[in-house]
Amino acid sequence: MVRSLFGHAVDPLGSLHEAVACWPEYATALGVTLAKDDSLSLIAPHGLEDLFGMMIRRNPARVSLDTCHERIRQKRYTERWPRVRIVP
């Protein structure tokens, strides 16, 4: 087990999907892969609702409430995107 940047112990992850699922906010937990035939595959383990709904919601599996508040302060979401909603 290794400590993550966000202060939580993290077991080894078994797949890219597992890794993306533990990103700190649901709206940013997205990945795109490019196949050899130039097709794209989207990885969105928590769906796309938060992204398209302009909502920042913490991933409780990975980020504490304190870390979430610090990230909100550092990222300045509401300054950069006035219509974004924060749901800690």
PDB file of N, CA, C and O in Angstrom, chain B, residues numbered from 101:
ATOM      1  N   MET B 101       0.840  -1.169   0.000  1.00  0.00           N
ATOM      2  CA  MET B 101       0.000   0.000   0.000  1.00  0.00           C
ATOM      3  C   MET B 101       0.891   1.240   0.000  1.00  0.00           C
ATOM      4  O   MET B 101       1.895   1.298   0.710  1.00  0.00           O
ATOM      5  N   VAL B 102       0.513   2.216  -0.795  1.00  0.00           N
ATOM      6  CA  VAL B 102       1.288   3.445  -0.945  1.00  0.00           C
ATOM      7  C   VAL B 102       0.388   4.621  -0.582  1.00  0.00           C
ATOM      8  O   VAL B 102      -0.806   4.607  -0.879  1.00  0.00           O
ATOM      9  N   ARG B 103       0.957   5.634   0.057  1.00  0.00           N
ATOM     10  CA  ARG B 103       0.175   6.838   0.364  1.00  0.00           C
ATOM     11  C   ARG B 103       0.079   7.698  -0.887  1.00  0.00           C
ATOM     12  O   ARG B 103       1.070   7.934  -1.578  1.00  0.00           O
ATOM     13  N   SER B 104      -1.120   8.155  -1.160  1.00  0.00           N
ATOM     14  CA  SER B 104      -1.333   8.996  -2.338  1.00  0.00           C
ATOM     15  C   SER B 104      -1.037  10.454  -2.022  1.00  0.00           C
ATOM     16  O   SER B 104      -0.814  10.825  -0.869  1.00  0.00           O
ATOM     17  N   LEU B 105      -1.040  11.243  -3.034  1.00  0.00           N
ATOM     18  CA  LEU B 105      -0.866  12.683  -2.902  1.00  0.00           C
ATOM     19  C   LEU B 105      -1.936  13.287  -2.002  1.00  0.00           C
ATOM     20  O   LEU B 105      -1.706  14.323  -1.380  1.00  0.00           O
ATOM     21  N   PHE B 106      -3.101  12.651  -1.927  1.00  0.00           N
ATOM     22  CA  PHE B 106      -4.222  13.185  -1.173  1.00  0.00           C
ATOM     23  C   PHE B 106      -4.309  12.629   0.239  1.00  0.00           C
ATOM     24  O   PHE B 106      -5.319  12.826   0.914  1.00  0.00           O
ATOM     25  N   GLY B 107      -3.268  11.935   0.701  1.00  0.00           N
ATOM     26  CA  GLY B 107      -3.199  11.509   2.085  1.00  0.00           C
ATOM     27  C   GLY B 107      -3.875  10.198   2.419  1.00  0.00           C
ATOM     28  O   GLY B 107      -3.941   9.830   3.592  1.00  0.00           O
ATOM     29  N   HIS B 108      -4.376   9.485   1.438  1.00  0.00           N
ATOM     30  CA  HIS B 108      -5.016   8.202   1.671  1.00  0.00           C
ATOM     31  C   HIS B 108      -4.088   7.070   1.240  1.00  0.00           C
ATOM     32  O   HIS B 108      -3.327   7.208   0.282  1.00  0.00           O
ATOM     33  N   ALA B 109      -4.159   5.971   1.944  1.00  0.00           N
ATOM     34  CA  ALA B 109      -3.430   4.785   1.511  1.00  0.00           C
ATOM     35  C   ALA B 109      -4.146   4.223   0.280  1.00  0.00           C
ATOM     36  O   ALA B 109      -5.375   4.173   0.232  1.00  0.00           O
ATOM     37  N   VAL B 110      -3.368   3.806  -0.701  1.00  0.00           N
ATOM     38  CA  VAL B 110      -3.937   3.295  -1.950  1.00  0.00           C
ATOM     39  C   VAL B 110      -3.370   1.909  -2.229  1.00  0.00           C
ATOM     40  O   VAL B 110      -2.157   1.726  -2.333  1.00  0.00           O
ATOM     41  N   ASP B 111      -4.264   0.946  -2.347  1.00  0.00           N
ATOM     42  CA  ASP B 111      -3.844  -0.390  -2.763  1.00  0.00           C
ATOM     43  C   ASP B 111      -3.464  -0.330  -4.235  1.00  0.00           C
ATOM     44  O   ASP B 111      -3.925   0.553  -4.958  1.00  0.00           O
ATOM     45  N   PRO B 112      -2.632  -1.256  -4.682  1.00  0.00           N
ATOM     46  CA  PRO B 112      -2.313  -1.291  -6.113  1.00  0.00           C
ATOM     47  C   PRO B 112      -3.602  -1.397  -6.940  1.00  0.00           C
ATOM     48  O   PRO B 112      -4.522  -2.135  -6.587  1.00  0.00           O
ATOM     49  N   LEU B 113      -3.645  -0.659  -8.022  1.00  0.00           N
ATOM     50  CA  LEU B 113      -4.837  -0.640  -8.865  1.00  0.00           C
ATOM     51  C   LEU B 113      -4.694  -1.660  -9.982  1.00  0.00           C
ATOM     52  O   LEU B 113      -3.608  -1.862 -10.525  1.00  0.00           O
ATOM     53  N   GLY B 114      -5.801  -2.294 -10.313  1.00  0.00           N
ATOM     54  CA  GLY B 114      -5.767  -3.379 -11.286  1.00  0.00           C
ATOM     55  C   GLY B 114      -6.021  -2.973 -12.719  1.00  0.00           C
ATOM     56  O   GLY B 114      -5.828  -3.771 -13.637  1.00  0.00           O
ATOM     57  N   SER B 115      -6.454  -1.733 -12.923  1.00  0.00           N
ATOM     58  CA  SER B 115      -6.783  -1.326 -14.291  1.00  0.00           C
ATOM     59  C   SER B 115      -6.804   0.194 -14.395  1.00  0.00           C
ATOM     60  O   SER B 115      -6.816   0.906 -13.391  1.00  0.00           O
ATOM     61  N   LEU B 116      -6.809   0.661 -15.617  1.00  0.00           N
ATOM     62  CA  LEU B 116      -6.947   2.088 -15.872  1.00  0.00           C
ATOM     63  C   LEU B 116      -8.308   2.579 -15.374  1.00  0.00           C
ATOM     64  O   LEU B 116      -8.412   3.673 -14.820  1.00  0.00           O
ATOM     65  N   HIS B 117      -9.338   1.777 -15.569  1.00  0.00           N
ATOM     66  CA  HIS B 117     -10.676   2.131 -15.109  1.00  0.00           C
ATOM     67  C   HIS B 117     -10.679   2.354 -13.593  1.00  0.00           C
ATOM     68  O   HIS B 117     -11.256   3.334 -13.121  1.00  0.00           O
ATOM     69  N   GLU B 118     -10.053   1.475 -12.833  1.00  0.00           N
ATOM     70  CA  GLU B 118      -9.948   1.648 -11.380  1.00  0.00           C
ATOM     71  C   GLU B 118      -9.201   2.926 -11.026  1.00  0.00           C
ATOM     72  O   GLU B 118      -9.585   3.640 -10.099  1.00  0.00           O
ATOM     73  N   ALA B 119      -8.146   3.212 -11.758  1.00  0.00           N
ATOM     74  CA  ALA B 119      -7.356   4.415 -11.477  1.00  0.00           C
ATOM     75  C   ALA B 119      -8.172   5.675 -11.724  1.00  0.00           C
ATOM     76  O   ALA B 119      -8.178   6.580 -10.890  1.00  0.00           O
ATOM     77  N   VAL B 120      -8.856   5.743 -12.851  1.00  0.00           N
ATOM     78  CA  VAL B 120      -9.660   6.919 -13.177  1.00  0.00           C
ATOM     79  C   VAL B 120     -10.803   7.068 -12.171  1.00  0.00           C
ATOM     80  O   VAL B 120     -11.172   8.187 -11.817  1.00  0.00           O
ATOM     81  N   ALA B 121     -11.356   5.963 -11.717  1.00  0.00           N
ATOM     82  CA  ALA B 121     -12.469   6.008 -10.758  1.00  0.00           C
ATOM     83  C   ALA B 121     -12.075   6.630  -9.428  1.00  0.00           C
ATOM     84  O   ALA B 121     -12.947   7.057  -8.671  1.00  0.00           O
ATOM     85  N   CYS B 122     -10.795   6.693  -9.128  1.00  0.00           N
ATOM     86  CA  CYS B 122     -10.386   7.245  -7.834  1.00  0.00           C
ATOM     87  C   CYS B 122      -9.828   8.655  -7.940  1.00  0.00           C
ATOM     88  O   CYS B 122      -9.229   9.143  -6.981  1.00  0.00           O
ATOM     89  N   TRP B 123     -10.003   9.324  -9.070  1.00  0.00           N
ATOM     90  CA  TRP B 123      -9.549  10.711  -9.189  1.00  0.00           C
ATOM     91  C   TRP B 123     -10.358  11.580  -8.230  1.00  0.00           C
ATOM     92  O   TRP B 123     -11.474  11.212  -7.863  1.00  0.00           O
ATOM     93  N   PRO B 124      -9.814  12.730  -7.818  1.00  0.00           N
ATOM     94  CA  PRO B 124     -10.387  13.486  -6.696  1.00  0.00           C
ATOM     95  C   PRO B 124     -11.783  14.070  -6.889  1.00  0.00           C
ATOM     96  O   PRO B 124     -12.525  14.200  -5.915  1.00  0.00           O
ATOM     97  N   GLU B 125     -12.163  14.426  -8.115  1.00  0.00           N
ATOM     98  CA  GLU B 125     -13.511  14.944  -8.361  1.00  0.00           C
ATOM     99  C   GLU B 125     -14.173  14.093  -9.440  1.00  0.00           C
ATOM    100  O   GLU B 125     -13.519  13.645 -10.383  1.00  0.00           O
ATOM    101  N   TYR B 126     -15.465  13.878  -9.290  1.00  0.00           N
ATOM    102  CA  TYR B 126     -16.189  13.067 -10.271  1.00  0.00           C
ATOM    103  C   TYR B 126     -16.142  13.680 -11.668  1.00  0.00           C
ATOM    104  O   TYR B 126     -16.020  12.953 -12.654  1.00  0.00           O
ATOM    105  N   ALA B 127     -16.236  15.004 -11.767  1.00  0.00           N
ATOM    106  CA  ALA B 127     -16.254  15.653 -13.084  1.00  0.00           C
ATOM    107  C   ALA B 127     -14.933  15.493 -13.826  1.00  0.00           C
ATOM    108  O   ALA B 127     -14.902  15.562 -15.055  1.00  0.00           O
ATOM    109  N   THR B 128     -13.849  15.282 -13.098  1.00  0.00           N
ATOM    110  CA  THR B 128     -12.545  15.129 -13.753  1.00  0.00           C
ATOM    111  C   THR B 128     -12.137  13.669 -13.906  1.00  0.00           C
ATOM    112  O   THR B 128     -11.090  13.375 -14.483  1.00  0.00           O
ATOM    113  N   ALA B 129     -12.943  12.765 -13.400  1.00  0.00           N
ATOM    114  CA  ALA B 129     -12.622  11.338 -13.483  1.00  0.00           C
ATOM    115  C   ALA B 129     -13.005  10.807 -14.865  1.00  0.00           C
ATOM    116  O   ALA B 129     -13.940  10.022 -15.020  1.00  0.00           O
ATOM    117  N   LEU B 130     -12.252  11.262 -15.853  1.00  0.00           N
ATOM    118  CA  LEU B 130     -12.502  10.887 -17.241  1.00  0.00           C
ATOM    119  C   LEU B 130     -11.190  10.508 -17.907  1.00  0.00           C
ATOM    120  O   LEU B 130     -10.141  11.085 -17.620  1.00  0.00           O
ATOM    121  N   GLY B 131     -11.262   9.563 -18.770  1.00  0.00           N
ATOM    122  CA  GLY B 131     -10.098   9.187 -19.559  1.00  0.00           C
ATOM    123  C   GLY B 131     -10.531   8.848 -20.968  1.00  0.00           C
ATOM    124  O   GLY B 131     -11.656   8.402 -21.193  1.00  0.00           O
ATOM    125  N   VAL B 132      -9.642   9.059 -21.908  1.00  0.00           N
ATOM    126  CA  VAL B 132      -9.906   8.728 -23.308  1.00  0.00           C
ATOM    127  C   VAL B 132      -8.728   7.925 -23.818  1.00  0.00           C
ATOM    128  O   VAL B 132      -7.573   8.307 -23.628  1.00  0.00           O
ATOM    129  N   THR B 133      -9.021   6.825 -24.457  1.00  0.00           N
ATOM    130  CA  THR B 133      -7.962   6.027 -25.060  1.00  0.00           C
ATOM    131  C   THR B 133      -8.142   6.021 -26.576  1.00  0.00           C
ATOM    132  O   THR B 133      -9.258   6.029 -27.095  1.00  0.00           O
ATOM    133  N   LEU B 134      -7.020   6.007 -27.253  1.00  0.00           N
ATOM    134  CA  LEU B 134      -7.007   5.966 -28.719  1.00  0.00           C
ATOM    135  C   LEU B 134      -6.561   4.575 -29.144  1.00  0.00           C
ATOM    136  O   LEU B 134      -5.470   4.128 -28.792  1.00  0.00           O
ATOM    137  N   ALA B 135      -7.410   3.900 -29.900  1.00  0.00           N
ATOM    138  CA  ALA B 135      -7.108   2.556 -30.386  1.00  0.00           C
ATOM    139  C   ALA B 135      -6.276   2.629 -31.668  1.00  0.00           C
ATOM    140  O   ALA B 135      -6.154   3.688 -32.284  1.00  0.00           O
ATOM    141  N   LYS B 136      -5.716   1.505 -32.050  1.00  0.00           N
ATOM    142  CA  LYS B 136      -4.899   1.446 -33.264  1.00  0.00           C
ATOM    143  C   LYS B 136      -5.686   1.837 -34.511  1.00  0.00           C
ATOM    144  O   LYS B 136      -5.114   2.328 -35.485  1.00  0.00           O
ATOM    145  N   ASP B 137      -7.014   1.617 -34.477  1.00  0.00           N
ATOM    146  CA  ASP B 137      -7.831   1.980 -35.640  1.00  0.00           C
ATOM    147  C   ASP B 137      -8.323   3.436 -35.571  1.00  0.00           C
ATOM    148  O   ASP B 137      -9.223   3.831 -36.313  1.00  0.00           O
ATOM    149  N   ASP B 138      -7.725   4.217 -34.676  1.00  0.00           N
ATOM    150  CA  ASP B 138      -8.045   5.633 -34.468  1.00  0.00           C
ATOM    151  C   ASP B 138      -9.408   5.876 -33.822  1.00  0.00           C
ATOM    152  O   ASP B 138      -9.875   7.015 -33.790  1.00  0.00           O
ATOM    153  N   SER B 139     -10.040   4.847 -33.317  1.00  0.00           N
ATOM    154  CA  SER B 139     -11.292   5.056 -32.587  1.00  0.00           C
ATOM    155  C   SER B 139     -10.963   5.465 -31.148  1.00  0.00           C
ATOM    156  O   SER B 139      -9.888   5.163 -30.629  1.00  0.00           O
ATOM    157  N   LEU B 140     -11.898   6.146 -30.531  1.00  0.00           N
ATOM    158  CA  LEU B 140     -11.726   6.621 -29.161  1.00  0.00           C
ATOM    159  C   LEU B 140     -12.649   5.862 -28.228  1.00  0.00           C
ATOM    160  O   LEU B 140     -13.777   5.526 -28.589  1.00  0.00           O
ATOM    161  N   SER B 141     -12.164   5.596 -27.031  1.00  0.00           N
ATOM    162  CA  SER B 141     -12.984   4.996 -25.987  1.00  0.00           C
ATOM    163  C   SER B 141     -12.943   5.913 -24.774  1.00  0.00           C
ATOM    164  O   SER B 141     -11.880   6.388 -24.376  1.00  0.00           O
ATOM    165  N   LEU B 142     -14.104   6.155 -24.196  1.00  0.00           N
ATOM    166  CA  LEU B 142     -14.220   7.023 -23.036  1.00  0.00           C
ATOM    167  C   LEU B 142     -14.333   6.181 -21.776  1.00  0.00           C
ATOM    168  O   LEU B 142     -15.093   5.215 -21.729  1.00  0.00           O
ATOM    169  N   ILE B 143     -13.578   6.551 -20.766  1.00  0.00           N
ATOM    170  CA  ILE B 143     -13.680   5.950 -19.448  1.00  0.00           C
ATOM    171  C   ILE B 143     -14.290   7.021 -18.551  1.00  0.00           C
ATOM    172  O   ILE B 143     -13.674   8.062 -18.320  1.00  0.00           O
ATOM    173  N   ALA B 144     -15.489   6.772 -18.050  1.00  0.00           N
ATOM    174  CA  ALA B 144     -16.188   7.720 -17.177  1.00  0.00           C
ATOM    175  C   ALA B 144     -16.895   6.931 -16.076  1.00  0.00           C
ATOM    176  O   ALA B 144     -18.116   6.776 -16.107  1.00  0.00           O
ATOM    177  N   PRO B 145     -16.134   6.436 -15.108  1.00  0.00           N
ATOM    178  CA  PRO B 145     -16.714   5.547 -14.096  1.00  0.00           C
ATOM    179  C   PRO B 145     -17.832   6.165 -13.265  1.00  0.00           C
ATOM    180  O   PRO B 145     -18.664   5.439 -12.720  1.00  0.00           O
ATOM    181  N   HIS B 146     -17.867   7.485 -13.160  1.00  0.00           N
ATOM    182  CA  HIS B 146     -18.916   8.153 -12.381  1.00  0.00           C
ATOM    183  C   HIS B 146     -19.917   8.870 -13.289  1.00  0.00           C
ATOM    184  O   HIS B 146     -20.736   9.661 -12.822  1.00  0.00           O
ATOM    185  N   GLY B 147     -19.841   8.587 -14.578  1.00  0.00           N
ATOM    186  CA  GLY B 147     -20.749   9.203 -15.531  1.00  0.00           C
ATOM    187  C   GLY B 147     -20.274  10.591 -15.947  1.00  0.00           C
ATOM    188  O   GLY B 147     -19.192  11.036 -15.565  1.00  0.00           O
ATOM    189  N   LEU B 148     -21.089  11.251 -16.722  1.00  0.00           N
ATOM    190  CA  LEU B 148     -20.756  12.569 -17.266  1.00  0.00           C
ATOM    191  C   LEU B 148     -21.656  13.682 -16.722  1.00  0.00           C
ATOM    192  O   LEU B 148     -21.515  14.845 -17.100  1.00  0.00           O
ATOM    193  N   GLU B 149     -22.578  13.312 -15.835  1.00  0.00           N
ATOM    194  CA  GLU B 149     -23.552  14.282 -15.340  1.00  0.00           C
ATOM    195  C   GLU B 149     -22.881  15.466 -14.647  1.00  0.00           C
ATOM    196  O   GLU B 149     -23.256  16.612 -14.893  1.00  0.00           O
ATOM    197  N   ASP B 150     -21.896  15.210 -13.786  1.00  0.00           N
ATOM    198  CA  ASP B 150     -21.226  16.311 -13.077  1.00  0.00           C
ATOM    199  C   ASP B 150     -20.479  17.213 -14.052  1.00  0.00           C
ATOM    200  O   ASP B 150     -20.509  18.435 -13.905  1.00  0.00           O
ATOM    201  N   LEU B 151     -19.821  16.642 -15.029  1.00  0.00           N
ATOM    202  CA  LEU B 151     -19.085  17.437 -16.004  1.00  0.00           C
ATOM    203  C   LEU B 151     -20.033  18.360 -16.771  1.00  0.00           C
ATOM    204  O   LEU B 151     -19.818  19.571 -16.819  1.00  0.00           O
ATOM    205  N   PHE B 152     -21.079  17.789 -17.371  1.00  0.00           N
ATOM    206  CA  PHE B 152     -21.993  18.587 -18.170  1.00  0.00           C
ATOM    207  C   PHE B 152     -22.905  19.463 -17.317  1.00  0.00           C
ATOM    208  O   PHE B 152     -23.435  20.464 -17.799  1.00  0.00           O
ATOM    209  N   GLY B 153     -23.088  19.090 -16.049  1.00  0.00           N
ATOM    210  CA  GLY B 153     -23.888  19.890 -15.134  1.00  0.00           C
ATOM    211  C   GLY B 153     -23.086  20.965 -14.427  1.00  0.00           C
ATOM    212  O   GLY B 153     -23.612  21.673 -13.568  1.00  0.00           O
ATOM    213  N   MET B 154     -21.804  21.091 -14.787  1.00  0.00           N
ATOM    214  CA  MET B 154     -20.906  22.089 -14.195  1.00  0.00           C
ATOM    215  C   MET B 154     -20.901  21.983 -12.667  1.00  0.00           C
ATOM    216  O   MET B 154     -21.081  22.972 -11.956  1.00  0.00           O
ATOM    217  N   MET B 155     -20.688  20.752 -12.184  1.00  0.00           N
ATOM    218  CA  MET B 155     -20.703  20.484 -10.764  1.00  0.00           C
ATOM    219  C   MET B 155     -19.364  19.892 -10.336  1.00  0.00           C
ATOM    220  O   MET B 155     -18.854  18.965 -10.965  1.00  0.00           O
ATOM    221  N   ILE B 156     -18.809  20.433  -9.273  1.00  0.00           N
ATOM    222  CA  ILE B 156     -17.595  19.874  -8.679  1.00  0.00           C
ATOM    223  C   ILE B 156     -18.016  19.134  -7.420  1.00  0.00           C
ATOM    224  O   ILE B 156     -18.491  19.736  -6.457  1.00  0.00           O
ATOM    225  N   ARG B 157     -17.835  17.835  -7.443  1.00  0.00           N
ATOM    226  CA  ARG B 157     -18.205  16.978  -6.307  1.00  0.00           C
ATOM    227  C   ARG B 157     -16.996  16.107  -5.979  1.00  0.00           C
ATOM    228  O   ARG B 157     -16.391  15.507  -6.867  1.00  0.00           O
ATOM    229  N   ARG B 158     -16.660  16.046  -4.717  1.00  0.00           N
ATOM    230  CA  ARG B 158     -15.493  15.254  -4.326  1.00  0.00           C
ATOM    231  C   ARG B 158     -15.778  13.773  -4.439  1.00  0.00           C
ATOM    232  O   ARG B 158     -16.920  13.328  -4.323  1.00  0.00           O
ATOM    233  N   ASN B 159     -14.735  13.031  -4.665  1.00  0.00           N
ATOM    234  CA  ASN B 159     -14.804  11.579  -4.671  1.00  0.00           C
ATOM    235  C   ASN B 159     -14.448  11.121  -3.262  1.00  0.00           C
ATOM    236  O   ASN B 159     -13.270  11.113  -2.905  1.00  0.00           O
ATOM    237  N   PRO B 160     -15.434  10.738  -2.451  1.00  0.00           N
ATOM    238  CA  PRO B 160     -15.161  10.396  -1.060  1.00  0.00           C
ATOM    239  C   PRO B 160     -14.278   9.158  -0.897  1.00  0.00           C
ATOM    240  O   PRO B 160     -13.706   8.933   0.169  1.00  0.00           O
ATOM    241  N   ALA B 161     -14.172   8.366  -1.952  1.00  0.00           N
ATOM    242  CA  ALA B 161     -13.299   7.193  -1.890  1.00  0.00           C
ATOM    243  C   ALA B 161     -11.824   7.590  -1.872  1.00  0.00           C
ATOM    244  O   ALA B 161     -10.967   6.787  -1.503  1.00  0.00           O
ATOM    245  N   ARG B 162     -11.527   8.832  -2.270  1.00  0.00           N
ATOM    246  CA  ARG B 162     -10.129   9.215  -2.394  1.00  0.00           C
ATOM    247  C   ARG B 162      -9.770  10.514  -1.685  1.00  0.00           C
ATOM    248  O   ARG B 162      -8.617  10.694  -1.294  1.00  0.00           O
ATOM    249  N   VAL B 163     -10.728  11.423  -1.507  1.00  0.00           N
ATOM    250  CA  VAL B 163     -10.390  12.757  -1.010  1.00  0.00           C
ATOM    251  C   VAL B 163     -11.193  13.076   0.251  1.00  0.00           C
ATOM    252  O   VAL B 163     -12.418  12.955   0.271  1.00  0.00           O
ATOM    253  N   SER B 164     -10.484  13.481   1.290  1.00  0.00           N
ATOM    254  CA  SER B 164     -11.141  13.892   2.533  1.00  0.00           C
ATOM    255  C   SER B 164     -11.839  15.226   2.315  1.00  0.00           C
ATOM    256  O   SER B 164     -11.562  15.927   1.342  1.00  0.00           O
ATOM    257  N   LEU B 165     -12.727  15.568   3.205  1.00  0.00           N
ATOM    258  CA  LEU B 165     -13.421  16.848   3.117  1.00  0.00           C
ATOM    259  C   LEU B 165     -12.430  18.006   3.226  1.00  0.00           C
ATOM    260  O   LEU B 165     -12.558  19.002   2.514  1.00  0.00           O
ATOM    261  N   ASP B 166     -11.443  17.878   4.115  1.00  0.00           N
ATOM    262  CA  ASP B 166     -10.420  18.926   4.243  1.00  0.00           C
ATOM    263  C   ASP B 166      -9.635  19.105   2.945  1.00  0.00           C
ATOM    264  O   ASP B 166      -9.399  20.230   2.505  1.00  0.00           O
ATOM    265  N   THR B 167      -9.237  18.004   2.345  1.00  0.00           N
ATOM    266  CA  THR B 167      -8.497  18.075   1.079  1.00  0.00           C
ATOM    267  C   THR B 167      -9.373  18.665  -0.013  1.00  0.00           C
ATOM    268  O   THR B 167      -8.895  19.438  -0.843  1.00  0.00           O
ATOM    269  N   CYS B 168     -10.642  18.308  -0.018  1.00  0.00           N
ATOM    270  CA  CYS B 168     -11.577  18.858  -1.000  1.00  0.00           C
ATOM    271  C   CYS B 168     -11.644  20.371  -0.866  1.00  0.00           C
ATOM    272  O   CYS B 168     -11.565  21.084  -1.866  1.00  0.00           O
ATOM    273  N   HIS B 169     -11.787  20.863   0.340  1.00  0.00           N
ATOM    274  CA  HIS B 169     -11.865  22.320   0.547  1.00  0.00           C
ATOM    275  C   HIS B 169     -10.581  23.008   0.102  1.00  0.00           C
ATOM    276  O   HIS B 169     -10.618  24.097  -0.471  1.00  0.00           O
ATOM    277  N   GLU B 170      -9.459  22.376   0.364  1.00  0.00           N
ATOM    278  CA  GLU B 170      -8.177  22.951  -0.049  1.00  0.00           C
ATOM    279  C   GLU B 170      -8.072  22.985  -1.578  1.00  0.00           C
ATOM    280  O   GLU B 170      -7.610  23.972  -2.149  1.00  0.00           O
ATOM    281  N   ARG B 171      -8.500  21.911  -2.230  1.00  0.00           N
ATOM    282  CA  ARG B 171      -8.466  21.875  -3.700  1.00  0.00           C
ATOM    283  C   ARG B 171      -9.387  22.944  -4.294  1.00  0.00           C
ATOM    284  O   ARG B 171      -9.029  23.592  -5.278  1.00  0.00           O
ATOM    285  N   ILE B 172     -10.555  23.127  -3.708  1.00  0.00           N
ATOM    286  CA  ILE B 172     -11.491  24.147  -4.184  1.00  0.00           C
ATOM    287  C   ILE B 172     -10.848  25.524  -4.078  1.00  0.00           C
ATOM    288  O   ILE B 172     -10.963  26.344  -4.988  1.00  0.00           O
ATOM    289  N   ARG B 173     -10.172  25.769  -2.960  1.00  0.00           N
ATOM    290  CA  ARG B 173      -9.492  27.050  -2.769  1.00  0.00           C
ATOM    291  C   ARG B 173      -8.366  27.223  -3.791  1.00  0.00           C
ATOM    292  O   ARG B 173      -8.251  28.273  -4.423  1.00  0.00           O
ATOM    293  N   GLN B 174      -7.545  26.194  -3.946  1.00  0.00           N
ATOM    294  CA  GLN B 174      -6.406  26.274  -4.865  1.00  0.00           C
ATOM    295  C   GLN B 174      -6.839  26.399  -6.326  1.00  0.00           C
ATOM    296  O   GLN B 174      -6.267  27.178  -7.088  1.00  0.00           O
ATOM    297  N   LYS B 175      -7.835  25.638  -6.698  1.00  0.00           N
ATOM    298  CA  LYS B 175      -8.269  25.602  -8.103  1.00  0.00           C
ATOM    299  C   LYS B 175      -9.112  26.817  -8.488  1.00  0.00           C
ATOM    300  O   LYS B 175      -9.249  27.123  -9.673  1.00  0.00           O
ATOM    301  N   ARG B 176      -9.673  27.504  -7.509  1.00  0.00           N
ATOM    302  CA  ARG B 176     -10.476  28.718  -7.751  1.00  0.00           C
ATOM    303  C   ARG B 176     -11.591  28.454  -8.783  1.00  0.00           C
ATOM    304  O   ARG B 176     -11.803  29.249  -9.699  1.00  0.00           O
ATOM    305  N   TYR B 177     -12.284  27.340  -8.616  1.00  0.00           N
ATOM    306  CA  TYR B 177     -13.311  26.944  -9.580  1.00  0.00           C
ATOM    307  C   TYR B 177     -14.341  28.035  -9.829  1.00  0.00           C
ATOM    308  O   TYR B 177     -14.631  28.360 -10.981  1.00  0.00           O
ATOM    309  N   THR B 178     -14.901  28.609  -8.758  1.00  0.00           N
ATOM    310  CA  THR B 178     -15.982  29.578  -8.947  1.00  0.00           C
ATOM    311  C   THR B 178     -15.480  30.900  -9.520  1.00  0.00           C
ATOM    312  O   THR B 178     -16.247  31.623 -10.157  1.00  0.00           O
ATOM    313  N   GLU B 179     -14.224  31.225  -9.307  1.00  0.00           N
ATOM    314  CA  GLU B 179     -13.660  32.423  -9.941  1.00  0.00           C
ATOM    315  C   GLU B 179     -13.485  32.203 -11.438  1.00  0.00           C
ATOM    316  O   GLU B 179     -13.751  33.093 -12.246  1.00  0.00           O
ATOM    317  N   ARG B 180     -13.040  31.017 -11.790  1.00  0.00           N
ATOM    318  CA  ARG B 180     -12.762  30.710 -13.192  1.00  0.00           C
ATOM    319  C   ARG B 180     -14.030  30.403 -13.977  1.00  0.00           C
ATOM    320  O   ARG B 180     -14.141  30.749 -15.153  1.00  0.00           O
ATOM    321  N   TRP B 181     -14.981  29.754 -13.322  1.00  0.00           N
ATOM    322  CA  TRP B 181     -16.242  29.367 -13.963  1.00  0.00           C
ATOM    323  C   TRP B 181     -17.384  29.760 -13.024  1.00  0.00           C
ATOM    324  O   TRP B 181     -17.791  28.954 -12.186  1.00  0.00           O
ATOM    325  N   PRO B 182     -17.900  30.964 -13.147  1.00  0.00           N
ATOM    326  CA  PRO B 182     -18.904  31.473 -12.206  1.00  0.00           C
ATOM    327  C   PRO B 182     -20.172  30.622 -12.095  1.00  0.00           C
ATOM    328  O   PRO B 182     -20.845  30.672 -11.066  1.00  0.00           O
ATOM    329  N   ARG B 183     -20.509  29.861 -13.101  1.00  0.00           N
ATOM    330  CA  ARG B 183     -21.737  29.052 -13.039  1.00  0.00           C
ATOM    331  C   ARG B 183     -21.518  27.667 -12.419  1.00  0.00           C
ATOM    332  O   ARG B 183     -22.478  26.915 -12.252  1.00  0.00           O
ATOM    333  N   VAL B 184     -20.297  27.327 -12.083  1.00  0.00           N
ATOM    334  CA  VAL B 184     -20.023  26.011 -11.506  1.00  0.00           C
ATOM    335  C   VAL B 184     -20.643  25.916 -10.115  1.00  0.00           C
ATOM    336  O   VAL B 184     -20.677  26.893  -9.366  1.00  0.00           O
ATOM    337  N   ARG B 185     -21.131  24.725  -9.785  1.00  0.00           N
ATOM    338  CA  ARG B 185     -21.666  24.462  -8.446  1.00  0.00           C
ATOM    339  C   ARG B 185     -20.687  23.570  -7.707  1.00  0.00           C
ATOM    340  O   ARG B 185     -20.147  22.622  -8.277  1.00  0.00           O
ATOM    341  N   ILE B 186     -20.461  23.871  -6.455  1.00  0.00           N
ATOM    342  CA  ILE B 186     -19.565  23.067  -5.612  1.00  0.00           C
ATOM    343  C   ILE B 186     -20.427  22.226  -4.682  1.00  0.00           C
ATOM    344  O   ILE B 186     -21.273  22.751  -3.959  1.00  0.00           O
ATOM    345  N   VAL B 187     -20.202  20.908  -4.708  1.00  0.00           N
ATOM    346  CA  VAL B 187     -20.921  19.985  -3.834  1.00  0.00           C
ATOM    347  C   VAL B 187     -19.869  19.147  -3.102  1.00  0.00           C
ATOM    348  O   VAL B 187     -19.509  18.064  -3.563  1.00  0.00           O
ATOM    349  N   PRO B 188     -19.372  19.648  -1.955  1.00  0.00           N
ATOM    350  CA  PRO B 188     -18.318  18.900  -1.254  1.00  0.00           C
ATOM    351  C   PRO B 188     -18.894  17.677  -0.575  1.00  0.00           C
ATOM    352  O   PRO B 188     -18.161  16.924   0.065  1.00  0.00           O
TER     353      PRO B 188
END
